Amino acid sequence: MKIAVFSHKPCWRSPRSPSGYATDGGFPSQMKALSELFDETRIVVPCDDKGPWEGEVPLTGHRLSVVPLAHPPGHGWKRKVGILFWLVRYGPILLREVLYADAVHTPIPGDIGTLGMLLAWLLHKPLFVRHCGNWF
């Protein structure tokens, strides 16, 4: 079974990572654990060419790969408007990944996770939604 993960978690290229990408925090360990439950895991996230090396954790796991997206433009209400233009370019990629997957995982709130959740719901894919907030 294949799972696609749609997240807003910023990632970056890393020559030190077997997948070619890394990030920080607990996300890599969550994705590694999730990948052990599935035959293939594809993480659909915004990626930069370079990242902060301090605190970097490689994205690794069982048959785990990263599908890089550009960051949606803007902040606040400008981001909400900008996401419409971003979708012209990246919407086909999001759709392709949902169609390819047998199930979808979306940490929310976040625009990319919400888009993945809506596509999975519209296409009747099994959906695992996790609230991913902070203590504030």
A tleap script that builds the chain and sets N, CA, C and O, in Angstrom:
source leaprc.protein.ff14SB
mol = sequence {
  NMET LYS ILE ALA VAL PHE SER HIE LYS PRO
  CYS TRP ARG SER PRO ARG SER PRO SER GLY
  TYR ALA THR ASP GLY GLY PHE PRO SER GLN
  MET LYS ALA LEU SER GLU LEU PHE ASP GLU
  THR ARG ILE VAL VAL PRO CYS ASP ASP LYS
  GLY PRO TRP GLU GLY GLU VAL PRO LEU THR
  GLY HIE ARG LEU SER VAL VAL PRO LEU ALA
  HIE PRO PRO GLY HIE GLY TRP LYS ARG LYS
  VAL GLY ILE LEU PHE TRP LEU VAL ARG TYR
  GLY PRO ILE LEU LEU ARG GLU VAL LEU TYR
  ALA ASP ALA VAL HIE THR PRO ILE PRO GLY
  ASP ILE GLY THR LEU GLY MET LEU LEU ALA
  TRP LEU LEU HIE LYS PRO LEU PHE VAL ARG
  HIE CYS GLY ASN TRP CPHE
}
set mol.1.N position { 0.842 -1.179 0.000 }
set mol.1.CA position { 0.000 0.000 0.000 }
set mol.1.C position { 0.889 1.244 0.000 }
set mol.1.O position { 1.889 1.303 0.714 }
set mol.2.N position { 0.511 2.234 -0.809 }
set mol.2.CA position { 1.289 3.467 -0.940 }
set mol.2.C position { 0.563 4.607 -0.240 }
set mol.2.O position { -0.655 4.744 -0.347 }
set mol.3.N position { 1.337 5.430 0.484 }
set mol.3.CA position { 0.762 6.599 1.153 }
set mol.3.C position { 1.459 7.856 0.666 }
set mol.3.O position { 2.668 7.871 0.435 }
set mol.4.N position { 0.671 8.909 0.516 }
set mol.4.CA position { 1.199 10.234 0.199 }
set mol.4.C position { 0.966 11.122 1.410 }
set mol.4.O position { -0.124 11.136 1.981 }
set mol.5.N position { 1.993 11.859 1.796 }
set mol.5.CA position { 1.911 12.794 2.920 }
set mol.5.C position { 1.996 14.202 2.346 }
set mol.5.O position { 2.961 14.543 1.662 }
set mol.6.N position { 0.984 15.016 2.625 }
set mol.6.CA position { 0.966 16.409 2.174 }
set mol.6.C position { 1.175 17.289 3.391 }
set mol.6.O position { 0.362 17.276 4.315 }
set mol.7.N position { 2.257 18.054 3.400 }
set mol.7.CA position { 2.564 18.873 4.570 }
set mol.7.C position { 3.168 20.207 4.169 }
set mol.7.O position { 3.716 20.359 3.077 }
set mol.8.N position { 3.055 21.170 5.075 }
set mol.8.CA position { 3.658 22.490 4.879 }
set mol.8.C position { 5.050 22.561 5.512 }
set mol.8.O position { 5.681 23.618 5.482 }
set mol.9.N position { 5.540 21.457 6.084 }
set mol.9.CA position { 6.836 21.447 6.783 }
set mol.9.C position { 7.964 21.797 5.813 }
set mol.9.O position { 8.185 21.073 4.842 }
set mol.10.N position { 8.682 22.894 6.062 }
set mol.10.CA position { 9.782 23.260 5.157 }
set mol.10.C position { 10.908 22.221 5.198 }
set mol.10.O position { 11.360 21.816 6.269 }
set mol.11.N position { 11.339 21.809 4.032 }
set mol.11.CA position { 12.443 20.863 3.890 }
set mol.11.C position { 13.478 21.479 2.955 }
set mol.11.O position { 13.232 22.512 2.333 }
set mol.12.N position { 14.625 20.840 2.865 }
set mol.12.CA position { 15.673 21.345 1.985 }
set mol.12.C position { 16.522 20.186 1.484 }
set mol.12.O position { 16.557 19.108 2.077 }
set mol.13.N position { 17.212 20.445 0.363 }
set mol.13.CA position { 18.130 19.452 -0.192 }
set mol.13.C position { 19.285 19.258 0.779 }
set mol.13.O position { 19.786 20.204 1.385 }
set mol.14.N position { 19.688 18.003 0.904 }
set mol.14.CA position { 20.808 17.698 1.788 }
set mol.14.C position { 21.610 16.542 1.219 }
set mol.14.O position { 21.079 15.447 1.032 }
set mol.15.N position { 22.886 16.777 0.942 }
set mol.15.CA position { 23.728 15.689 0.448 }
set mol.15.C position { 23.992 14.636 1.524 }
set mol.15.O position { 24.459 13.541 1.212 }
set mol.16.N position { 23.698 14.954 2.780 }
set mol.16.CA position { 23.926 14.023 3.894 }
set mol.16.C position { 22.742 13.095 4.132 }
set mol.16.O position { 22.794 12.248 5.024 }
set mol.17.N position { 21.683 13.239 3.354 }
set mol.17.CA position { 20.472 12.443 3.564 }
set mol.17.C position { 20.307 11.414 2.450 }
set mol.17.O position { 20.481 11.749 1.278 }
set mol.18.N position { 19.974 10.166 2.791 }
set mol.18.CA position { 19.753 9.144 1.761 }
set mol.18.C position { 18.617 9.508 0.793 }
set mol.18.O position { 18.668 9.127 -0.376 }
set mol.19.N position { 17.601 10.234 1.257 }
set mol.19.CA position { 16.505 10.642 0.376 }
set mol.19.C position { 16.867 11.886 -0.425 }
set mol.19.O position { 16.186 12.231 -1.391 }
set mol.20.N position { 17.947 12.559 -0.019 }
set mol.20.CA position { 18.354 13.802 -0.665 }
set mol.20.C position { 17.748 15.030 -0.014 }
set mol.20.O position { 17.999 16.151 -0.457 }
set mol.21.N position { 16.938 14.835 1.053 }
set mol.21.CA position { 16.255 15.945 1.718 }
set mol.21.C position { 16.332 15.784 3.226 }
set mol.21.O position { 16.486 14.681 3.750 }
set mol.22.N position { 16.221 16.926 3.914 }
set mol.22.CA position { 16.250 16.943 5.374 }
set mol.22.C position { 15.340 18.059 5.869 }
set mol.22.O position { 14.883 18.897 5.092 }
set mol.23.N position { 15.086 18.057 7.159 }
set mol.23.CA position { 14.353 19.118 7.828 }
set mol.23.C position { 14.763 19.099 9.294 }
set mol.23.O position { 15.787 18.513 9.646 }
set mol.24.N position { 13.982 19.726 10.137 }
set mol.24.CA position { 14.320 19.731 11.555 }
set mol.24.C position { 13.108 19.291 12.371 }
set mol.24.O position { 12.033 19.047 11.823 }
set mol.25.N position { 13.292 19.194 13.671 }
set mol.25.CA position { 12.192 18.844 14.557 }
set mol.25.C position { 11.840 17.367 14.526 }
set mol.25.O position { 12.668 16.529 14.171 }
set mol.26.N position { 10.610 17.056 14.899 }
set mol.26.CA position { 10.157 15.680 15.007 }
set mol.26.C position { 9.592 15.085 13.727 }
set mol.26.O position { 9.337 13.883 13.662 }
set mol.27.N position { 9.395 15.915 12.712 }
set mol.27.CA position { 8.810 15.448 11.457 }
set mol.27.C position { 9.553 14.257 10.849 }
set mol.27.O position { 8.904 13.298 10.431 }
set mol.28.N position { 10.907 14.280 10.782 }
set mol.28.CA position { 11.603 13.138 10.184 }
set mol.28.C position { 11.347 11.818 10.912 }
set mol.28.O position { 11.182 10.783 10.267 }
set mol.29.N position { 11.314 11.841 12.236 }
set mol.29.CA position { 11.071 10.589 12.963 }
set mol.29.C position { 9.629 10.124 12.769 }
set mol.29.O position { 9.375 8.921 12.708 }
set mol.30.N position { 8.683 11.057 12.671 }
set mol.30.CA position { 7.292 10.690 12.401 }
set mol.30.C position { 7.172 10.043 11.022 }
set mol.30.O position { 6.478 9.038 10.868 }
set mol.31.N position { 7.841 10.613 10.024 }
set mol.31.CA position { 7.763 10.079 8.665 }
set mol.31.C position { 8.466 8.726 8.563 }
set mol.31.O position { 8.009 7.841 7.840 }
set mol.32.N position { 9.568 8.566 9.281 }
set mol.32.CA position { 10.260 7.271 9.283 }
set mol.32.C position { 9.353 6.195 9.869 }
set mol.32.O position { 9.239 5.107 9.305 }
set mol.33.N position { 8.708 6.489 10.996 }
set mol.33.CA position { 7.797 5.521 11.623 }
set mol.33.C position { 6.615 5.216 10.705 }
set mol.33.O position { 6.232 4.054 10.562 }
set mol.34.N position { 6.040 6.226 10.092 }
set mol.34.CA position { 4.910 6.035 9.184 }
set mol.34.C position { 5.319 5.176 7.990 }
set mol.34.O position { 4.553 4.320 7.546 }
set mol.35.N position { 6.520 5.403 7.475 }
set mol.35.CA position { 6.974 4.663 6.293 }
set mol.35.C position { 7.112 3.171 6.567 }
set mol.35.O position { 7.033 2.367 5.638 }
set mol.36.N position { 7.315 2.789 7.815 }
set mol.36.CA position { 7.441 1.377 8.153 }
set mol.36.C position { 6.108 0.640 8.036 }
set mol.36.O position { 6.083 -0.589 7.983 }
set mol.37.N position { 5.004 1.382 7.996 }
set mol.37.CA position { 3.667 0.776 7.907 }
set mol.37.C position { 3.200 0.578 6.472 }
set mol.37.O position { 2.203 -0.104 6.235 }
set mol.38.N position { 3.917 1.174 5.502 }
set mol.38.CA position { 3.479 1.170 4.115 }
set mol.38.C position { 4.572 0.646 3.192 }
set mol.38.O position { 5.753 0.646 3.540 }
set mol.39.N position { 4.157 0.201 2.010 }
set mol.39.CA position { 5.123 -0.269 1.020 }
set mol.39.C position { 5.920 0.873 0.413 }
set mol.39.O position { 7.082 0.704 0.043 }
set mol.40.N position { 5.287 2.042 0.313 }
set mol.40.CA position { 5.957 3.219 -0.254 }
set mol.40.C position { 5.363 4.470 0.367 }
set mol.40.O position { 4.152 4.566 0.564 }
set mol.41.N position { 6.233 5.434 0.677 }
set mol.41.CA position { 5.812 6.710 1.258 }
set mol.41.C position { 6.370 7.834 0.411 }
set mol.41.O position { 7.573 7.899 0.157 }
set mol.42.N position { 5.479 8.724 -0.027 }
set mol.42.CA position { 5.897 9.894 -0.797 }
set mol.42.C position { 5.490 11.134 -0.008 }
set mol.42.O position { 4.311 11.338 0.281 }
set mol.43.N position { 6.477 11.958 0.336 }
set mol.43.CA position { 6.242 13.163 1.131 }
set mol.43.C position { 6.220 14.356 0.182 }
set mol.43.O position { 7.213 14.655 -0.481 }
set mol.44.N position { 5.083 15.029 0.127 }
set mol.44.CA position { 4.867 16.159 -0.776 }
set mol.44.C position { 4.959 17.431 0.066 }
set mol.44.O position { 4.031 17.767 0.802 }
set mol.45.N position { 6.089 18.133 -0.050 }
set mol.45.CA position { 6.376 19.277 0.825 }
set mol.45.C position { 7.113 20.380 0.075 }
set mol.45.O position { 7.750 20.125 -0.947 }
set mol.46.N position { 7.022 21.613 0.589 }
set mol.46.CA position { 7.830 22.696 0.007 }
set mol.46.C position { 9.297 22.491 0.371 }
set mol.46.O position { 9.625 22.205 1.522 }
set mol.47.N position { 10.171 22.638 -0.612 }
set mol.47.CA position { 11.602 22.398 -0.397 }
set mol.47.C position { 12.435 23.559 -0.931 }
set mol.47.O position { 12.100 24.189 -1.935 }
set mol.48.N position { 13.515 23.814 -0.232 }
set mol.48.CA position { 14.499 24.810 -0.651 }
set mol.48.C position { 15.734 24.090 -1.171 }
set mol.48.O position { 15.945 22.913 -0.875 }
set mol.49.N position { 16.552 24.799 -1.948 }
set mol.49.CA position { 17.801 24.212 -2.413 }
set mol.49.C position { 18.815 24.092 -1.290 }
set mol.49.O position { 19.606 23.150 -1.260 }
set mol.50.N position { 18.794 25.048 -0.362 }
set mol.50.CA position { 19.710 25.029 0.775 }
set mol.50.C position { 18.894 25.208 2.046 }
set mol.50.O position { 17.817 25.806 2.039 }
set mol.51.N position { 19.425 24.686 3.113 }
set mol.51.CA position { 18.712 24.837 4.376 }
set mol.51.C position { 19.660 25.125 5.513 }
set mol.51.O position { 20.878 25.133 5.340 }
set mol.52.N position { 19.104 25.356 6.650 }
set mol.52.CA position { 19.959 25.510 7.822 }
set mol.52.C position { 20.534 24.150 8.209 }
set mol.52.O position { 19.780 23.205 8.442 }
set mol.53.N position { 21.836 24.043 8.279 }
set mol.53.CA position { 22.469 22.769 8.618 }
set mol.53.C position { 22.348 22.465 10.101 }
set mol.53.O position { 22.341 21.299 10.497 }
set mol.54.N position { 22.253 23.494 10.920 }
set mol.54.CA position { 22.161 23.287 12.366 }
set mol.54.C position { 20.803 22.676 12.703 }
set mol.54.O position { 19.761 23.216 12.332 }
set mol.55.N position { 20.825 21.560 13.398 }
set mol.55.CA position { 19.590 20.885 13.767 }
set mol.55.C position { 18.982 20.055 12.654 }
set mol.55.O position { 17.858 19.570 12.781 }
set mol.56.N position { 19.714 19.888 11.570 }
set mol.56.CA position { 19.202 19.127 10.427 }
set mol.56.C position { 19.038 17.651 10.774 }
set mol.56.O position { 19.899 17.045 11.410 }
set mol.57.N position { 17.906 17.087 10.338 }
set mol.57.CA position { 17.649 15.657 10.496 }
set mol.57.C position { 17.264 15.117 9.118 }
set mol.57.O position { 16.321 15.619 8.506 }
set mol.58.N position { 17.975 14.106 8.620 }
set mol.58.CA position { 17.657 13.549 7.303 }
set mol.58.C position { 16.258 12.940 7.271 }
set mol.58.O position { 15.801 12.363 8.258 }
set mol.59.N position { 15.586 13.071 6.139 }
set mol.59.CA position { 14.316 12.378 5.917 }
set mol.59.C position { 14.650 10.992 5.386 }
set mol.59.O position { 15.125 10.854 4.258 }
set mol.60.N position { 14.405 9.978 6.186 }
set mol.60.CA position { 14.712 8.603 5.811 }
set mol.60.C position { 13.533 7.717 6.177 }
set mol.60.O position { 12.661 8.105 6.954 }
set mol.61.N position { 13.522 6.535 5.610 }
set mol.61.CA position { 12.488 5.571 5.929 }
set mol.61.C position { 12.415 4.497 4.868 }
set mol.61.O position { 13.148 4.521 3.879 }
set mol.62.N position { 11.520 3.560 5.091 }
set mol.62.CA position { 11.308 2.444 4.172 }
set mol.62.C position { 10.675 2.949 2.879 }
set mol.62.O position { 9.533 3.409 2.877 }
set mol.63.N position { 11.424 2.859 1.781 }
set mol.63.CA position { 10.949 3.309 0.463 }
set mol.63.C position { 10.301 4.688 0.528 }
set mol.63.O position { 9.216 4.910 -0.010 }
set mol.64.N position { 10.984 5.599 1.192 }
set mol.64.CA position { 10.515 6.974 1.374 }
set mol.64.C position { 11.151 7.873 0.324 }
set mol.64.O position { 12.359 7.814 0.096 }
set mol.65.N position { 10.337 8.703 -0.311 }
set mol.65.CA position { 10.859 9.681 -1.259 }
set mol.65.C position { 10.150 11.010 -1.046 }
set mol.65.O position { 9.060 11.070 -0.477 }
set mol.66.N position { 10.790 12.065 -1.512 }
set mol.66.CA position { 10.267 13.419 -1.346 }
set mol.66.C position { 9.872 13.972 -2.713 }
set mol.66.O position { 10.618 13.862 -3.686 }
set mol.67.N position { 8.680 14.568 -2.763 }
set mol.67.CA position { 8.206 15.259 -3.960 }
set mol.67.C position { 8.282 16.746 -3.640 }
set mol.67.O position { 7.418 17.270 -2.937 }
set mol.68.N position { 9.315 17.440 -4.151 }
set mol.68.CA position { 9.514 18.842 -3.778 }
set mol.68.C position { 8.546 19.798 -4.477 }
set mol.68.O position { 8.259 19.668 -5.667 }
set mol.69.N position { 8.064 20.745 -3.708 }
set mol.69.CA position { 7.217 21.832 -4.207 }
set mol.69.C position { 7.903 23.150 -3.862 }
set mol.69.O position { 8.777 23.189 -2.997 }
set mol.70.N position { 7.514 24.213 -4.526 }
set mol.70.CA position { 7.946 25.554 -4.118 }
set mol.70.C position { 7.057 25.982 -2.954 }
set mol.70.O position { 5.943 25.485 -2.792 }
set mol.71.N position { 7.559 26.896 -2.162 }
set mol.71.CA position { 6.743 27.456 -1.087 }
set mol.71.C position { 5.650 28.338 -1.687 }
set mol.71.O position { 5.921 29.141 -2.581 }
set mol.72.N position { 4.418 28.192 -1.200 }
set mol.72.CA position { 3.391 29.135 -1.658 }
set mol.72.C position { 3.812 30.558 -1.287 }
set mol.72.O position { 4.387 30.767 -0.219 }
set mol.73.N position { 3.535 31.533 -2.148 }
set mol.73.CA position { 3.998 32.898 -1.897 }
set mol.73.C position { 3.184 33.621 -0.832 }
set mol.73.O position { 2.014 33.315 -0.602 }
set mol.74.N position { 3.835 34.590 -0.186 }
set mol.74.CA position { 3.148 35.502 0.722 }
set mol.74.C position { 2.951 34.987 2.133 }
set mol.74.O position { 3.313 33.861 2.472 }
set mol.75.N position { 2.360 35.861 2.947 }
set mol.75.CA position { 2.014 35.551 4.338 }
set mol.75.C position { 0.619 36.099 4.604 }
set mol.75.O position { 0.186 37.064 3.975 }
set mol.76.N position { -0.086 35.462 5.554 }
set mol.76.CA position { -1.412 35.952 5.919 }
set mol.76.C position { -2.389 35.873 4.764 }
set mol.76.O position { -2.438 34.876 4.043 }
set mol.77.N position { -3.171 36.935 4.594 }
set mol.77.CA position { -4.192 36.948 3.538 }
set mol.77.C position { -3.572 36.916 2.143 }
set mol.77.O position { -4.187 36.414 1.202 }
set mol.78.N position { -2.338 37.458 2.003 }
set mol.78.CA position { -1.673 37.431 0.698 }
set mol.78.C position { -1.322 35.997 0.294 }
set mol.78.O position { -1.337 35.652 -0.887 }
set mol.79.N position { -1.008 35.177 1.283 }
set mol.79.CA position { -0.725 33.767 0.991 }
set mol.79.C position { -2.001 33.058 0.539 }
set mol.79.O position { -1.964 32.226 -0.368 }
set mol.80.N position { -3.123 33.385 1.168 }
set mol.80.CA position { -4.393 32.759 0.792 }
set mol.80.C position { -4.765 33.097 -0.654 }
set mol.80.O position { -5.319 32.258 -1.365 }
set mol.81.N position { -4.467 34.299 -1.082 }
set mol.81.CA position { -4.714 34.682 -2.479 }
set mol.81.C position { -3.643 34.059 -3.379 }
set mol.81.O position { -3.948 33.540 -4.453 }
set mol.82.N position { -2.396 34.116 -2.931 }
set mol.82.CA position { -1.278 33.586 -3.719 }
set mol.82.C position { -1.369 32.098 -3.970 }
set mol.82.O position { -0.864 31.606 -4.979 }
set mol.83.N position { -2.011 31.371 -3.060 }
set mol.83.CA position { -2.112 29.919 -3.224 }
set mol.83.C position { -2.912 29.565 -4.478 }
set mol.83.O position { -2.704 28.504 -5.065 }
set mol.84.N position { -3.817 30.439 -4.887 }
set mol.84.CA position { -4.584 30.181 -6.109 }
set mol.84.C position { -3.666 30.159 -7.333 }
set mol.84.O position { -3.814 29.306 -8.208 }
set mol.85.N position { -2.726 31.092 -7.394 }
set mol.85.CA position { -1.775 31.138 -8.501 }
set mol.85.C position { -0.772 29.984 -8.397 }
set mol.85.O position { -0.365 29.408 -9.406 }
set mol.86.N position { -0.378 29.653 -7.151 }
set mol.86.CA position { 0.530 28.539 -6.891 }
set mol.86.C position { -0.099 27.233 -7.389 }
set mol.86.O position { 0.595 26.365 -7.919 }
set mol.87.N position { -1.420 27.103 -7.212 }
set mol.87.CA position { -2.130 25.888 -7.626 }
set mol.87.C position { -2.094 25.662 -9.136 }
set mol.87.O position { -2.139 24.520 -9.595 }
set mol.88.N position { -2.013 26.739 -9.903 }
set mol.88.CA position { -1.921 26.583 -11.360 }
set mol.88.C position { -0.697 25.752 -11.698 }
set mol.88.O position { -0.755 24.881 -12.566 }
set mol.89.N position { 0.407 26.013 -11.020 }
set mol.89.CA position { 1.660 25.290 -11.275 }
set mol.89.C position { 1.723 23.947 -10.550 }
set mol.89.O position { 2.148 22.954 -11.140 }
set mol.90.N position { 1.307 23.899 -9.280 }
set mol.90.CA position { 1.519 22.706 -8.457 }
set mol.90.C position { 0.285 21.842 -8.255 }
set mol.90.O position { 0.387 20.733 -7.731 }
set mol.91.N position { -0.881 22.333 -8.663 }
set mol.91.CA position { -2.102 21.537 -8.559 }
set mol.91.C position { -2.012 20.192 -9.280 }
set mol.91.O position { -2.421 19.176 -8.719 }
set mol.92.N position { -1.485 20.159 -10.515 }
set mol.92.CA position { -1.353 18.865 -11.201 }
set mol.92.C position { -0.452 17.875 -10.449 }
set mol.92.O position { -0.695 16.669 -10.485 }
set mol.93.N position { 0.573 18.373 -9.775 }
set mol.93.CA position { 1.451 17.500 -8.995 }
set mol.93.C position { 0.697 16.942 -7.792 }
set mol.93.O position { 0.795 15.753 -7.490 }
set mol.94.N position { -0.057 17.805 -7.104 }
set mol.94.CA position { -0.854 17.347 -5.965 }
set mol.94.C position { -1.854 16.278 -6.415 }
set mol.94.O position { -2.000 15.245 -5.762 }
set mol.95.N position { -2.533 16.530 -7.520 }
set mol.95.CA position { -3.513 15.583 -8.044 }
set mol.95.C position { -2.843 14.255 -8.414 }
set mol.95.O position { -3.348 13.184 -8.077 }
set mol.96.N position { -1.719 14.334 -9.101 }
set mol.96.CA position { -0.982 13.110 -9.485 }
set mol.96.C position { -0.636 12.271 -8.263 }
set mol.96.O position { -0.788 11.050 -8.280 }
set mol.97.N position { -0.168 12.929 -7.198 }
set mol.97.CA position { 0.246 12.197 -6.005 }
set mol.97.C position { -0.938 11.554 -5.284 }
set mol.97.O position { -0.810 10.447 -4.762 }
set mol.98.N position { -2.083 12.228 -5.248 }
set mol.98.CA position { -3.273 11.632 -4.632 }
set mol.98.C position { -3.748 10.450 -5.468 }
set mol.98.O position { -4.110 9.411 -4.916 }
set mol.99.N position { -3.751 10.593 -6.787 }
set mol.99.CA position { -4.182 9.497 -7.650 }
set mol.99.C position { -3.267 8.288 -7.537 }
set mol.99.O position { -3.740 7.153 -7.591 }
set mol.100.N position { -1.963 8.508 -7.379 }
set mol.100.CA position { -0.975 7.428 -7.275 }
set mol.100.C position { -1.076 6.692 -5.937 }
set mol.100.O position { -0.819 5.491 -5.863 }
set mol.101.N position { -1.449 7.414 -4.892 }
set mol.101.CA position { -1.467 6.849 -3.536 }
set mol.101.C position { -2.716 6.009 -3.284 }
set mol.101.O position { -3.770 6.221 -3.882 }
set mol.102.N position { -2.557 5.053 -2.381 }
set mol.102.CA position { -3.696 4.277 -1.906 }
set mol.102.C position { -4.354 4.952 -0.712 }
set mol.102.O position { -5.535 4.739 -0.440 }
set mol.103.N position { -3.574 5.773 0.003 }
set mol.103.CA position { -4.064 6.498 1.180 }
set mol.103.C position { -3.312 7.813 1.282 }
set mol.103.O position { -2.233 7.973 0.711 }
set mol.104.N position { -3.896 8.757 2.017 }
set mol.104.CA position { -3.307 10.088 2.155 }
set mol.104.C position { -3.237 10.451 3.633 }
set mol.104.O position { -4.170 10.200 4.395 }
set mol.105.N position { -2.115 11.044 4.021 }
set mol.105.CA position { -1.934 11.557 5.380 }
set mol.105.C position { -1.691 13.057 5.276 }
set mol.105.O position { -0.845 13.501 4.499 }
set mol.106.N position { -2.434 13.841 6.061 }
set mol.106.CA position { -2.262 15.292 6.027 }
set mol.106.C position { -2.207 15.857 7.436 }
set mol.106.O position { -3.202 15.830 8.159 }
set mol.107.N position { -1.049 16.368 7.826 }
set mol.107.CA position { -1.010 17.142 9.066 }
set mol.107.C position { -1.627 18.516 8.801 }
set mol.107.O position { -1.235 19.204 7.858 }
set mol.108.N position { -2.580 18.908 9.624 }
set mol.108.CA position { -3.220 20.222 9.478 }
set mol.108.C position { -3.178 20.942 10.817 }
set mol.108.O position { -2.986 20.255 11.820 }
set mol.109.N position { -3.335 22.225 10.932 }
set mol.109.CA position { -3.669 23.143 9.850 }
set mol.109.C position { -2.445 23.475 9.004 }
set mol.109.O position { -1.307 23.413 9.471 }
set mol.110.N position { -2.696 23.814 7.800 }
set mol.110.CA position { -1.673 24.190 6.839 }
set mol.110.C position { -2.287 24.128 5.460 }
set mol.110.O position { -3.142 23.282 5.197 }
set mol.111.N position { -1.864 25.008 4.580 }
set mol.111.CA position { -2.502 25.076 3.273 }
set mol.111.C position { -2.252 23.841 2.416 }
set mol.111.O position { -3.175 23.349 1.766 }
set mol.112.N position { -1.036 23.335 2.402 }
set mol.112.CA position { -0.739 22.169 1.565 }
set mol.112.C position { -1.446 20.931 2.116 }
set mol.112.O position { -2.000 20.146 1.347 }
set mol.113.N position { -1.433 20.750 3.426 }
set mol.113.CA position { -2.155 19.638 4.033 }
set mol.113.C position { -3.642 19.714 3.783 }
set mol.113.O position { -4.281 18.697 3.510 }
set mol.114.N position { -4.201 20.906 3.874 }
set mol.114.CA position { -5.633 21.085 3.626 }
set mol.114.C position { -5.981 20.758 2.179 }
set mol.114.O position { -6.999 20.117 1.915 }
set mol.115.N position { -5.141 21.194 1.236 }
set mol.115.CA position { -5.375 20.868 -0.177 }
set mol.115.C position { -5.303 19.364 -0.407 }
set mol.115.O position { -6.134 18.803 -1.122 }
set mol.116.N position { -4.308 18.706 0.200 }
set mol.116.CA position { -4.202 17.251 0.081 }
set mol.116.C position { -5.410 16.554 0.679 }
set mol.116.O position { -5.906 15.574 0.122 }
set mol.117.N position { -5.889 17.060 1.820 }
set mol.117.CA position { -7.062 16.490 2.473 }
set mol.117.C position { -8.286 16.613 1.575 }
set mol.117.O position { -9.033 15.648 1.417 }
set mol.118.N position { -8.503 17.787 0.985 }
set mol.118.CA position { -9.657 18.000 0.110 }
set mol.118.C position { -9.600 17.114 -1.135 }
set mol.118.O position { -10.613 16.543 -1.540 }
set mol.119.N position { -8.424 17.001 -1.738 }
set mol.119.CA position { -8.287 16.136 -2.912 }
set mol.119.C position { -8.560 14.682 -2.554 }
set mol.119.O position { -9.255 13.982 -3.290 }
set mol.120.N position { -8.019 14.224 -1.432 }
set mol.120.CA position { -8.248 12.841 -1.006 }
set mol.120.C position { -9.730 12.598 -0.753 }
set mol.120.O position { -10.268 11.557 -1.130 }
set mol.121.N position { -10.378 13.548 -0.121 }
set mol.121.CA position { -11.810 13.429 0.168 }
set mol.121.C position { -12.613 13.381 -1.131 }
set mol.121.O position { -13.509 12.551 -1.279 }
set mol.122.N position { -12.289 14.276 -2.076 }
set mol.122.CA position { -13.002 14.308 -3.353 }
set mol.122.C position { -12.806 13.023 -4.159 }
set mol.122.O position { -13.708 12.587 -4.874 }
set mol.123.N position { -11.626 12.425 -4.039 }
set mol.123.CA position { -11.312 11.210 -4.804 }
set mol.123.C position { -11.565 9.929 -4.007 }
set mol.123.O position { -11.198 8.837 -4.442 }
set mol.124.N position { -12.194 10.071 -2.839 }
set mol.124.CA position { -12.584 8.928 -1.998 }
set mol.124.C position { -11.401 8.045 -1.601 }
set mol.124.O position { -11.506 6.819 -1.585 }
set mol.125.N position { -10.280 8.683 -1.284 }
set mol.125.CA position { -9.108 7.948 -0.823 }
set mol.125.C position { -9.165 7.837 0.702 }
set mol.125.O position { -9.633 8.761 1.368 }
set mol.126.N position { -8.700 6.727 1.260 }
set mol.126.CA position { -8.583 6.668 2.719 }
set mol.126.C position { -7.707 7.815 3.204 }
set mol.126.O position { -6.674 8.118 2.607 }
set mol.127.N position { -8.126 8.439 4.281 }
set mol.127.CA position { -7.498 9.682 4.724 }
set mol.127.C position { -7.195 9.631 6.211 }
set mol.127.O position { -8.059 9.297 7.022 }
set mol.128.N position { -5.969 9.963 6.559 }
set mol.128.CA position { -5.540 10.063 7.943 }
set mol.128.C position { -5.150 11.524 8.173 }
set mol.128.O position { -4.170 12.006 7.605 }
set mol.129.N position { -5.915 12.220 9.001 }
set mol.129.CA position { -5.666 13.637 9.277 }
set mol.129.C position { -5.176 13.757 10.713 }
set mol.129.O position { -5.777 13.207 11.635 }
set mol.130.N position { -4.083 14.480 10.888 }
set mol.130.CA position { -3.502 14.674 12.219 }
set mol.130.C position { -3.389 16.164 12.489 }
set mol.130.O position { -2.825 16.908 11.686 }
set mol.131.N position { -3.931 16.601 13.630 }
set mol.131.CA position { -3.762 18.001 13.994 }
set mol.131.C position { -2.328 18.195 14.430 }
set mol.131.O position { -1.815 17.467 15.279 }
set mol.132.N position { -1.697 19.174 13.846 }
set mol.132.CA position { -0.275 19.429 14.094 }
set mol.132.C position { -0.122 20.885 14.488 }
set mol.132.O position { 0.266 21.714 13.665 }
set mol.133.N position { -0.421 21.201 15.725 }
set mol.133.CA position { -0.344 22.582 16.195 }
set mol.133.C position { 0.835 22.765 17.133 }
set mol.133.O position { 1.775 21.970 17.156 }
set mol.134.N position { 0.752 23.821 17.892 }
set mol.134.CA position { 1.779 24.062 18.902 }
set mol.134.C position { 1.092 24.392 20.223 }
set mol.134.O position { -0.138 24.405 20.290 }
set mol.135.N position { 1.840 24.650 21.238 }
set mol.135.CA position { 1.284 24.875 22.578 }
set mol.135.C position { 0.724 26.274 22.740 }
set mol.135.O position { 0.161 26.590 23.788 }
set mol.136.N position { 0.863 27.127 21.723 }
set mol.136.CA position { 0.342 28.489 21.815 }
set mol.136.C position { -1.076 28.531 21.289 }
set mol.136.O position { -1.699 29.593 21.279 }
savepdb mol mol.pdb
quit
